[in-house]
Amino acid sequence: MSHLSQSDLEIAQLLETELHRQRDGLEMIPSENFVSRSVLDALGCIGTNKYSEGYPGMRYYGGCKNVDAVENIARERAKALFGVTHANVQPYSGSPANQAVYFALLDPGDTVMGMHLYFGGHMTHGLPVNFSGTIYRSVQYQSRPDGYLDLDAMAEMAKKEKPKMIIVGATAYPRQYDWKPLKEIADSVGAFLMADISHIAGLIVAGAHPSPVGIADVITTTTHKTLRGPRGAMILCNGNESTPLKKVERSRENIPTLIDRAIIPGLQGGPHNHQTAAIAVTLKEAATPEFNVYGHQIVKNAKALAETLLELGYELVTGGTDNHLILVNLTNKGISGKEAESVLDAVGITVNKNTVPFDPRKPFDPSGIRMGTPALTTRGFTETDMKQVGRLIHQALSEGMGSEAKQQEIKMNVKELADTHPLYPDLSYLG
Ligand code: DSN
C-alpha cells in the first residue's frame, strides 16, 4: 500500500478516480498535457521542504547548496533550449510571470496593449477586472472577423494610444505568429514587445512554430502546456547579466535584472523547489529529438482533426489551424458552447466552451468550443486516431444531444479508443 492510501484514503480514492477520468477519456483542453513519470517523480520530491528566497549563490537561507544546483541546471537548460541569455524559472505560474513583467517594465497607470480575452487573449493581457486592467491603463485589440490578427488595426491603436508595452500571445488563437511585423508595431511607438508563448512553447522548441527569441524584448511561458512540464512558468530574455545588488535603469539591456527583482523581492517569496526540479527534468526531455517529433505531431493531429470537422460541416475560426488548437463556432449547428462542453463531458471528451470573435453570446455560455491535441499526442494518437476523435465529437454533438443512452454508447467507444493508447499504465494511488 502507498503511504497516501494508508494515511488518507479519501484523497487517495479521489486521485484514483481522477486518474481513471484522465485515462479513460479524451483530454482535449489545448492548455493541458500529460507529464512523464520522471516529471511526476521530481514534482513530488523533497524540494517542497526547503525555503530558498533569492537566487542560486545569493539566498536568504542556509542549506541551499542542492536547490542552488537544481535551479542552475533548470536555468541553463532553459537558456540553451530557447537560445536566450537569461532565464528566470521561479514564477509560480503564468499569471505571476506576466505580473512580474508588468512590475519590471512599467509604472502603475502606464498603458499596455493586449489582445481582448473574448478574442483569444488572456486575463493578464489587460482584462479590466484583472490587475493588468486596473493597475495599468489597458487598451485591447481584437482580431479580424475571420479570426486572424488584425495588424493594421494594431498599428493604428498603437499609434493612437502610445502603449509602453504590447503583449502578443493568446489562449485561443489557432494560427502562427509572424513576430517581426509585431515588433515593428511596438518599435514604431517605442513600446516593449512581450511575447506570451505559454500555449506554443513546446511547438517553438520543436521547430513547429516560429520563435520570438531575438525579436520580442521579453518572453513569458507556462511550463505545463505544450512544453509538457509541471505547472509553473519561466521568463526568458536577453541583455546584461543580472546584477542583483546594483541599481539599474529601466532599459532593454537591463531586462534580466529588472525581471529577477520583480520576481523577488517584488512579487514572490520562496521558490517552489520541487517545481523547479520538475521544470529542469521537463527541459531535458524537451531537448530530445523525440520531443521535436512530438511537437510536429501535435500540429499534424490538429490539422487532421480540423479537416474531419470541416468535412462534417463545422465552422472553424480562421477556417482551420496551424498550431495545436481548434476553435469551433457552433452557431450553424444550433448548439451553444456550454451545451457542447456538457454533452462532450458526458461521453468522456474534455473540451472547454469559448467565445469566438465578435461573439454575440456571453462568456459563460458562448458560441464556441476550444479543443487541442497536445495531450492526446502525448498518448501516441496519430492523424488516423484524430479522424476517429472528430467523428466521435460529431456523434456526441448530433445523436448524443438529449439521449443518455446514446451518450453511454459513445462513452464506451471513447474508452475503447483511449485504451488503445494507455496512460500511466502502472500508476495507482490505491496500490
Ligand atoms: N487557463 C489557460 C488556458 O486554458 O489557456 C490560460 O492561462
Boltz pocket constraint, residues with backbone or C-beta under 6 A from the ligand:
constraints:
  - pocket:
      binder: B
      contacts: [[A, 31], [A, 94], [A, 122], [A, 170], [A, 171]]
      max_distance: 6.0
